[in-house]
Amino acid sequence: MRKNNLKKLSISVLMMALVAAMAVIGTACAKKGAVVENASEVVAEVVSETVSEVASEVAAGTEDAPAVIGEGDVDFTLEVVYADGKADYFTVKTDDETLDKALLDAGVVEGEDSDYGLYIKTVNGVTADYDADQSWWGFYINDEMASVGVSDTTVEEGAKYSLKYEK
């Protein structure tokens, strides 16, 4: 929760700084008689991209106090282990039957459809790109590497699913 509040505060400060910068640039240009076309559009685009980038990460919790995300009657634990070995934990609530839909609906993963189901490329804002550096997101069920993908995994109450950055 503290991380989420810090992130919101950071976004607010960033937006205020960009608005102030836009005002200073506009005033300076007006004093010099310069014409700056589309300055507000450029600043708005930069703000939008920055906010989107920061907001793409879902606020996470610890193993002892996982963040609760999603809505529904079924709960499961999601552990996300990053390249540096640090982990985030979530309690995911869902009514979806398959794990791919539950994770997509919770906004914690992004990926591409493949012949084998959802190919997860990004987890909580962190992308693994096999083509660039041979990294991928490994999928584990109750601490054992899964023999099926997230699209073929039925959500089970109380299960622990893990996505681990592998290389």
Legacy VTK file of the C-alpha trace (Angstrom):
# vtk DataFile Version 3.0
C-alpha trace
ASCII
DATASET POLYDATA
POINTS 167 float
0.000 0.000 0.000
2.834 2.379 0.862
4.433 1.691 -2.541
1.147 2.509 -4.299
0.755 5.795 -2.385
4.366 6.725 -3.160
3.746 5.987 -6.833
0.622 8.185 -6.870
2.519 10.985 -5.156
5.373 10.655 -7.667
2.956 10.846 -10.585
1.283 13.928 -9.093
4.611 15.688 -8.529
5.749 14.813 -12.051
2.550 16.142 -13.576
2.788 19.392 -11.592
6.421 19.836 -12.657
5.529 19.309 -16.313
2.638 21.774 -16.120
4.937 24.330 -14.456
7.569 23.757 -17.152
4.952 24.278 -19.842
3.895 27.559 -18.219
7.510 28.782 -17.975
8.231 27.866 -21.591
5.020 29.555 -22.763
5.791 32.724 -20.781
9.401 32.868 -21.984
8.346 32.382 -25.587
5.673 35.069 -25.290
8.213 37.543 -23.862
10.609 36.873 -26.720
7.844 36.979 -29.298
8.534 33.402 -30.339
5.770 31.215 -31.659
5.613 27.723 -30.247
3.022 25.682 -32.046
1.725 22.502 -30.460
3.771 22.988 -27.246
0.821 21.990 -25.093
0.208 18.930 -27.260
3.852 17.850 -26.942
3.832 18.303 -23.164
0.479 16.501 -22.874
1.863 13.590 -24.896
4.974 13.354 -22.696
2.845 13.475 -19.532
0.492 10.813 -20.894
3.341 8.475 -21.872
5.101 8.937 -18.524
1.938 8.351 -16.495
1.068 5.281 -18.585
4.546 3.842 -18.076
4.462 4.355 -14.312
0.866 3.184 -13.960
1.454 -0.029 -15.949
2.908 -1.601 -12.848
0.321 -3.032 -10.443
0.966 -2.175 -6.785
2.287 -5.339 -5.142
2.663 -6.689 -1.659
4.960 -8.972 0.286
4.687 -12.676 0.976
3.240 -11.935 4.426
0.962 -9.154 3.182
0.114 -9.695 -0.497
-1.705 -6.989 -2.421
-5.290 -7.912 -3.237
-6.224 -7.387 -6.877
-9.194 -8.280 -9.023
-12.759 -9.092 -8.120
-14.501 -12.412 -7.707
-15.274 -15.336 -5.425
-12.143 -17.420 -6.046
-8.792 -16.429 -4.462
-5.323 -17.600 -5.417
-1.793 -16.416 -4.741
0.430 -15.050 -7.481
4.153 -14.794 -6.852
6.190 -12.723 -9.318
9.957 -13.269 -9.141
12.073 -10.749 -11.049
15.538 -11.093 -12.622
17.205 -9.767 -9.458
15.502 -12.447 -7.343
13.163 -10.006 -5.597
9.520 -11.026 -5.489
6.083 -9.419 -5.332
2.994 -11.207 -4.071
-0.669 -10.820 -4.922
-3.907 -12.362 -3.784
-5.930 -12.466 -6.980
-9.712 -12.569 -6.753
-11.504 -13.771 -9.863
-14.529 -15.439 -11.360
-12.580 -16.412 -14.503
-12.168 -20.128 -15.125
-8.688 -20.036 -16.651
-5.545 -18.425 -15.309
-4.761 -16.453 -18.466
-8.077 -14.604 -18.286
-7.735 -13.993 -14.533
-4.229 -12.507 -14.902
-5.176 -10.404 -17.919
-8.326 -9.111 -16.199
-6.308 -8.233 -13.074
-3.951 -6.229 -15.306
-0.819 -7.971 -14.077
0.264 -9.586 -17.371
0.458 -8.755 -21.058
1.274 -11.094 -23.880
0.421 -12.508 -27.269
-1.858 -15.289 -28.375
0.027 -18.259 -29.769
-0.756 -21.779 -30.935
-0.236 -22.842 -27.308
-2.337 -20.117 -25.673
-1.225 -16.867 -24.055
2.516 -16.242 -24.356
3.276 -13.960 -21.402
5.799 -11.275 -22.271
5.264 -8.682 -19.552
4.504 -9.198 -15.868
3.802 -6.227 -13.612
5.504 -3.857 -16.036
8.636 -5.995 -16.578
9.159 -7.467 -20.038
11.073 -10.637 -20.788
12.077 -10.795 -24.456
13.421 -14.135 -25.600
14.354 -12.770 -29.037
16.495 -9.998 -27.500
18.239 -11.758 -24.606
16.794 -15.283 -24.249
14.692 -14.316 -21.212
11.144 -15.537 -20.562
8.551 -15.858 -17.812
8.577 -19.360 -16.341
5.232 -20.599 -15.042
4.987 -22.632 -11.824
2.054 -24.212 -10.010
2.522 -24.739 -6.263
6.314 -24.242 -6.671
6.691 -26.821 -9.467
7.276 -25.937 -13.120
3.962 -26.304 -14.916
3.542 -28.831 -17.692
0.827 -26.677 -19.318
0.488 -22.975 -20.012
-1.664 -20.383 -18.254
-4.391 -20.735 -20.911
-4.778 -24.427 -20.062
-4.687 -23.939 -16.297
-7.986 -23.938 -14.454
-8.032 -21.476 -11.561
-8.151 -23.299 -8.240
-9.091 -21.756 -4.899
-6.029 -21.371 -2.654
-3.487 -22.402 -5.303
-0.128 -20.697 -5.618
0.921 -19.710 -9.133
4.334 -18.205 -9.840
5.768 -16.298 -12.774
9.541 -16.243 -12.620
11.872 -14.259 -14.842
14.169 -16.869 -16.415
17.240 -16.554 -18.562
LINES 1 168
167 0 1 2 3 4 5 6 7 8 9 10 11 12 13 14 15 16 17 18 19 20 21 22 23 24 25 26 27 28 29 30 31 32 33 34 35 36 37 38 39 40 41 42 43 44 45 46 47 48 49 50 51 52 53 54 55 56 57 58 59 60 61 62 63 64 65 66 67 68 69 70 71 72 73 74 75 76 77 78 79 80 81 82 83 84 85 86 87 88 89 90 91 92 93 94 95 96 97 98 99 100 101 102 103 104 105 106 107 108 109 110 111 112 113 114 115 116 117 118 119 120 121 122 123 124 125 126 127 128 129 130 131 132 133 134 135 136 137 138 139 140 141 142 143 144 145 146 147 148 149 150 151 152 153 154 155 156 157 158 159 160 161 162 163 164 165 166
